Amino acid sequence: MKKFTNRFYINALGVVILLSLSSAAVVKYFDVSKNLEVFTTLYKELNLYYVDETNPGDLMKTGIDAMLKSLDPYTVYYPESRIEDARFMQTGQYGGIGIDIESIDEKIIINEVLEGFPAASEGLKPGDEIISIDSQSLTDLKPDQLDGLLKGNVGTTLIVEYKRAGERKEVELTRAEIKIEEVPYFGMLNETDGYIKLTSFTKTASMNVRAALIELRSKNKAQRLVLDLRGNGGGLLREAVNIVNLFVEKGQLVVSTKGKIDSWNKVYETKTAPIAPDIPLIILVDENSASASEIVSGALQDLDRAVVVGRQSFGKGLVQQTKDLVYNSKMKLTIAKYYIPSGRCIQRLDYSNKEDGKAKAVADSLIQPFLTKNGRKVYDGRGVDPDILIEKKDESELLKSLKTNYILFDYVNDYAARIQKADTVIDFSYEDYGSFKEYTKSIDFDYSTASNQKMKELVELAKKENLFMDSKSEIENLVNELAPNVSEDLERYKEEILPVLKREIVKRQFYKKGEIQYSLINDPYIKGSIDTFNSNYSSILQ
C-alpha cells in the first residue's frame, strides 16, 4: 500500500509539473524522459552482451564527453577521479608534488618544477624522466590516470623512480597543498612604472593584485601601472569584478550576464571605494587572454579607465557554473553570456551554429559598433581590440623545429645543470651560443623552411605537367640553394633564438618568477606601454 501511495504521489506530482509547463516545455519534458530511458536501456544491454569485456566507467565517461563536446569546449564533466582538477579550476590549489609533465618520445618527462614545493625541495629537475610511481609502470597510462597517481590528499606519500643522465634514482615525496600563484611576479619597470603579472582568476586573485598594487605604490612609489593579462585564460567572474573595482569608483557597472533562466541574469557592479582611481593604467592582452581577462580589459576600456596594449584577445563571452553531481562528480556548464559596460558581448564563436561539427566565427557583417564612456568606438563579436597594436612576429621554422624536437629543451637542461647559478636574475649572463650551435649540429632532426616546402611542391607540379625535364638543371640548382642549412641558419636566426635560450636557462635557475622578470628586459609590449605612457596615453582615452 505504501508503494502504491508513493507511486501515486509521484505521478500526481508529474501531472502538476506538466500542467504548469507551456506546451513547448511539455514536449521537451517528454523528450528528455524518453531519451533517458532509451540511453539507460542501451547502456545496460551494451555492458551485458557486447562481445568483448567492457569497462562501464570508461564507457560512460566516453559517452558523456562526446555529448558535451557537441555543445562547447567549456562544458566539462569531472568524475570523482578528476575532482582535484575541478578544485584547481576554482581555487588554483591541489594536492600534489609540484611538477608539470610532458610525454616526449613515449617517455614521461618533467617539463617544469614549481618553486617551494616537494619536487623542488627533493631535487627533481626539468628533463628528469619518470619511470614509475609507487612501483607502478607508467607505460600505456592515459594522461588522467597518470595525473591521478601524482595528485592526491595532502600528507599522503608516493615513491617516484626517475632517470637522470642514464642513472636511475628513487625519492619519497609527501604531497602538499600546491597553490599556483595568481601573481607570480610584480616589480618596477623603471623609476615610475609598476608592473603586475596576473596568470589566473582563482579565488584570491583580486586580493593578491591589491596587495601587489599597494606595495608598488607605497614602497616603490609607482606613479603608473602595467597590468599584464597575456596568456591568462580567465577564471572566476567575481574576481574580475573585484580587480576592476581597484581602479574605478563604487557603484559602477562592470559586467552583466544573460542566460536562459532568469535567476542567472545578473548585474555586477563595484562594491567598494577604489584604492587607485587615478593611476594611469595600461592592460596587456594577447590572443590567449580570455574570459575574466576580457572582462577586466574590456570593462576598463569601455569605461575609458585604461589603455589596452597588445593583440586582439581570444573572444570568450560565455559564463560557466559548476554543479555538484552524484558520487562526488561535478559538471562545469555554460549558463549565460556576459556583456561589458558598453553593452557588447565579445564572444567570437557561435556554438549553436556549427558547420561540420565546428563552431563558426561571428560574420563580419554582424559585428556591431558600441561606444565607450567617452564616445570611442569599440566592437562586439571578436574579443577585445587593443588601443595600441603590437604586431605578432612569426617564429622561424628553425626555432619551431628546435622546440618541437626538444633540442632546445635538452640543451638547456644539460647546460643549467653544469653552470654555476647567478646570484640574481639581473646578474645572469650567457655567452656560450657557440656550444649551442655545436650541440644542435650534432643532432639529426627534421627541419624544413617554408620556401623549401614550396619548392618541393613546385617540383612535383612540374613533373605532373611534364615540364620538369625542360628546366631540370635550373630547378635542381634552385632546390639546392633553398635547402635549409642548419649551420648557416643558426647564425641567421641568432637574434631570435638567443632570447628564448636565455629565458629558458633563467627559468631553470630562478623558476617562473625569474623567467617573467628576465623576459621583460626586451619585451616589445613593455616598450610599447612605456612609449604610450610618455606620449599619447591621455589623448587615446579622450
N, C-alpha and C positions, 0 to 999 in steps of 0.2 A: 504493500500500500504506500509505503514511504517512497519507493522508487517511482510509482505512478505519479505521486504528488509532485516530486521533483521534475519529472518529465513534463507534467502539465504546466508547472511554473515556467520552465524554460521555453516551452512552446508559446505560452501566453506572452512571455517577455518578448519573444521574437516577433509575435504579431504586433505588439505595441511599438516596437522599433520600426517595423515595416510601415505601419500606419503613419508614423511621424516623419518618414522619409519621402522625398519627392519621387516621382515615377522613375527619373533617371537614376537616382540613388538606389531605388529598389532593384532595378535591373543590375546595377553594379554589385549590390549585396549578393544577389543570387549567383552572379558570375564568379565572384570570389569564392563563395561557398562550394559551387560546383567544381571549380578548378582545384581547390584544396583537396576535395575528395578524390578527384582523378589522380592528382600527384601522390597522395597517400597510398592509393591502390597500386600505382605504377612502382613506387619506391619499394613497397613490400614484396611485390611479385618479382621484381628485378633481383633483390637480395636473396630471395628464396630459390629461384630457378635458373639464374644465369649460369652458363656452362662452367665458368671459372669462378674461383673464390673471390668475393668482393669485400672491400672494406667499407662498411656502412658510413663511417665518419668521413672518409675521404670522398666517397660518392656524393654525400650530401653537400660537403664543402664545395665540390666542383659545380654542382647544380646551383647553389646559392650564388657563387661567384659569377657564373655565366649569366644568371638572371640580373644581378645588379650591374654587371658590365654593360648590359643593354640600355641602362639609364644614363649614368655619367660616371666619370672616374673617381668621384668624391664620395659616392655611396658605397660603403665597405662593411663587410661582416667580419667580426672578430670572435673566433671561437675561444673557449677557455684557455687553450694552449697559447694564444697570442694576446692574452689580456694585458700583458706588460706593454705591448705596442700601443694599445688603446690608452693606457695610463700615461705613457710617454707623450702621446699626441697632445694631451691636455696640460700636463704638468712639466714636461721636459725631464722627468725623472723615471728611473727604472732600476731594478736590482740587477747588478752585473759586475763586470770586472773592468770596464772602461776601454774597450778596443773597437775598432771598425775593421771588418774583414772583407776580403775580396777573393773571388775564385780566379786564379791565374794558371793557365795550362793544367787544369784539373787539380790544382793544389789550393788549399785554403791558406791565404797569406794575410798577415796583419798589415793593413793599409795605414792605419793611424792609431796612435796610443794617446789617450786623454791624460793630461797632466793632473797629478794629485790623486789618482785612483789606483786600485790594486795592481793592475797590469804594469803600470809605470813604476810603482813602488818596488815590484818584484823583478824589474829589469827587462820585461818584454819590450821588443822594439819593432818598428815597421820593417817588413821584409822577413820576419820570422815566419816559418811555415808550421802551422798547427797540424800535428799528426793525429792526436786523439784527445778526447775529453773524458775523464773518468774511465779510461781504458777502452772507450768505445771508438772504433774507427769512424772517420768522417766520410769515407768513400760512399758515394751514392746517396748521401743525405740531402734532402731538399733544404733550401735556404731557411724556411720557417722551423724545420726540425733542428738545424744547427743553431739557430737563434735561441731555440728553446733550451738547448744544452748550456749555452753561455749565460742566459738570463735566468733569474730565479729569485727566491726570497732572500732578503738581506740577512747576512750572518751565516748562510749555508756555504759549504766549501765545494770546490771542484779541483781536480788534478789535471793540469794541461801538460801534454807532452808536445814538444816543439823541436824544430830543427833550425840551426843557425850555422852557416858556413860548413855544412855537412855533418855537424856534430849534434847528436840528439841530447836534449835536456828535458827535465821534468820539474814542474813547480806547482805547489799547492797554493791556491788563491781563495780568499774569503770574499764572497760577493758583498758589495757595498751599495749604498744608495748613490747611484750615478745621476748627477744633476748637470745637464748641459747648460752652460752659462748663456743666458739670452744676450748679455752684453760682455762678450769675451775680451773687448778692449775699448778703452777710451783714453784720450790724452789731448795734448795740444799739437796742432799742425805748425804753429808759429807763435809769436808773442800774443796774438789777438784772437786766433781762431781755434775753437774747441772742436773735438771730433768724437762721435759716439757710434760704435758699430753695434747694430741690433740684428740678431740672427733668427729670432723666432718670437712668437707672441703667446708664450705659455703664461701661467697664472701669476708669475712675479715679474713679467716684462716691464710693466709701467713703473713698478717700484724701483727696479734696477736702473732704468733710464733716468728716473727722477733723482736717484742718489748720484749717478754719474754727472748729471747736469748741475746739481748743487755743488759738487766738489770742483768741477771745472770753473764755475763762476766765483766761488768763494776762495778757493786755494790758488787756482791758476789765473784768475782774473780774466776769463774768457769773455770777449765782447761780442763774438759772433759764433754761430754753431753750424756744423755739418752733421746731419743725422743720416747714417748710411744704412739703407734698406736693400742694398743689392743682394740678390740671391736669397732673400727672405721670403719663404713660401707662405707665411701667414700663421694663423692660429686663432686665438680667442678674440672675438669681436669686441668684447668689453674692454680688453687690454688696449686695443687700438683706440677706442674712445678715450680711455684714460690718458694715453700718450698725447693725443690731440689736446686734451684738457690742460696739459702742461704749458701750452702756448697760446690758448685762446680763452676769452672770458667765459664766466659761468653763464649757463642758460643758452649756449649756442648749439644749434642743430649740427650734429656730426654725421649721422647716418640713420636711415630708416629702412625697415625690412618689410617686404610684402610677400605673403605666401597664400596657399590655398585655404588655410584655416585662420580665422580672424584672430585667434589668440597669438598667432605668430607675426601679426602685423604690429610692429613696434617702432617707436621713435626714441633714438638715443641722443641725449643732449649732455653737454658738460655739466658736472655737478658741483664743482668747487672753483675757487679763485685760482688762476694760473700762477705758476712760480716764475715764468719767464715770458710775460706777454709782449715784450718789446724787442727781445733779442733778434737781430737779423738771422734768418734761418734758411738753410738750404737742405733739401731732401734728395738723396741719391737713389735712383732706381735703375733697374735694367730689365731685360726680358724674363728674368726669373723672380722678379718681385711680384708677389701675388696676394690676393685675398686681403688679410688685415693690413699688409704693406700698402695695398692700393687704397684702403680706406684712409690711412694716415696721409699718404702723399696726395690722394685725390681731394680729401676734405680740406687740407691745408692749402692746396692750390685753389679750390673753389672759394675759400674764404680770403684769398689773397694774403695769406699769412706766411707763405713760404714760396721760394722759387724751387722748382723741380728740375734737377740736372741729371742727364743720363740718356737712357734709351727707353722706348715705349715699353710699358710694363706688360705683364702676362695677360691680363684681361679675365680675372675670375671674380664675377659679381654675384656668386652664389653663397648661401649661408647653410652650414651644416649643424646638426644637433645629434648628440649621442644618446641612444636609447638602450636601456638595460633589457636583455632578453633572458630566457630561461637558461638554467645550467651554467650560470656565470659567463654567458656570452653577451656581446654587445653589437650594436649596429650604428654606424655613423651614416646619416642620411641627409640629403639636401632637402631643406624645408622652405626656403624662400630665396628671393633675390634682394640685394641691397642697393640703396640709392644714396649717393652722397649729396652735400648741401645744394648744389646747383640743380638737382633733380635727375641727374644722369645715372644710368646703370652701365658699368664699364665691361659687362660680360661680353666676351668675344665670340664664343662658340654657342650655337643653338643645338642643345642635345635633344630637343623634341623634333628636330628636323634633320634627319640623317640621310646620307647617301652612301650605299654600300657599307653600312654599319659605322660610318664616320660622321661626326658632327660637322656642320657647315659653319663657316665664319659668317658673321652678320654682313650682308651685302653692303657695298659702299653706298648704294642708292638709298639705303635705310639708315645710314648714320645721320644722327641729328645733332645740331649745334645747341649748346646751352651757354649760359652766361655766369661768370664768377661774380662775386660780390661787387667788384669794381667795374663789371661790364666786359671783361675779356672773354673771348670765345673759347669754349672747350667742347669736346665731343664725346658722345657715348659709344658703346659697342666695340671698343678696340683698346681697352686698357687705359692707362694714364699716359698722355703725351707729355714729354718733358718740355719745359720752357726753354731750356738750353740743351741742345742735342750733342751728345758725344758719339762720334762716328765709331762704328764697330770695325776693328781691324781683323780681317780673316787670318787664321793661322796658316802658316806654310804647310805643305804636305809633309815636309821633313819633320817639323815639330809634332804634327799629328802622329806620324809613324813612331817617333821616339817615345811618345806617350802610350800609344796602343800596343806597342811591342814591349813595353815595360823596360826599355833600355834606360831611360832617364831615372825611373824608379829604382832600378837595381844599382845604378851607378851612385846615386845619392845615398842609398842605404850603406853601401860599402865605404864611400868617402867620409860620411858623417861619423862612422864607427872608428875611423883611423885618425881623424884630426882632433886637435885639442879644441874644446868648446871655448868660444869667445866669452869675455866677461859680460857683455851686454849685446843687445841687438845692434846698437849703434856702432859697436866695436867690430862687428863681423865684417870680414872681407874674404873675397875668393879670387885668387889669381892663378887658377890651375885649369883653365879651359883646355889647354893642350892635352892634359891627361884624359879629359872627357872625350876629346876628338879621337885619341888613340884607342880608348875603350870602345867607342862606337864603331870605329872602322874595323875592329877585330871581330865584330858580330855580323853574321849574315841575317838580314831581316828584310821584310817586304817594304819597299819604298818606291813609289812611282809618283811623278809630278802630274798635274792636270794636263799640261801640254804633251807629255809623253803618252798619256792615255788617249788623248785626241789623235795623236799621230798614229797610234796603233789602229784606231778606228778608221782613219783615213786610208791606211794601207789595205785593210780588209775591204773597204768600199771600192778602192781602185782595182783590187783583184776581182771582185764581183763584176765590175763593169769592163773587165779586160783592158784596163788602162795601165796596170802596174808595170808590165814589161817595157812599155814605151819610155817610162821615166824611172826605171829601176835604180840606176846608179844615183840619180839625184835624190830619190826618195830615201834610199839607204843611207846616204850621207847625212840627210836631214834627221833621220831616225837616230843616227849615232850622235849628232850634235845635240839633240834634245834628250838623249838618255841621261837619267839622273846620275850625278857623280857625288857620292856621299862626302868625300874629302873636300871637294870644292864648295858644296852646299853647306857644310858645317861652318865654313868661314863666311859664306854669303849671308847666312841667316843667323850669324853670331849675336847680333844685337837683339834679335827676337828670342833666341834660346837662352842666352845668359841670364836675363832677369828671372825666368822660370826656374832655372837651375839653382840660382842663389836663394830664391824664395823657398824652394823645397829643402835645401840644406838648413836654412834658418828654422824651418818647421821641425826638423829632426832635433835641433838643439834647444829651441825655445818654445816648442809646441805651437798651438793655434794662435795664442796671443802674440807671440813673436812674429809669426808669419804675417798677421794682419798689420802689425806695426811696420815691418820691413816693406811690405807691399805698397805702403802709402808714399814712399820716397819719390817714386817716379810714376805715380798714378795720374793718368790724364783726367780722371773725374775730379781729383783733388785740385789739380792745376786749374781746371775749368771753373771749379767752385770759388777758388780764391780770386781768379780773374773777374768773376761775376760780382763778388762782394766789392771789389775795388773799382768797378766800372759802372755797370748798368743794373745793379740789383733793384734799386728803388724804382727806376723807370719801367722795369718789367712788370711790376706789381700795380702800376697806375692804370 
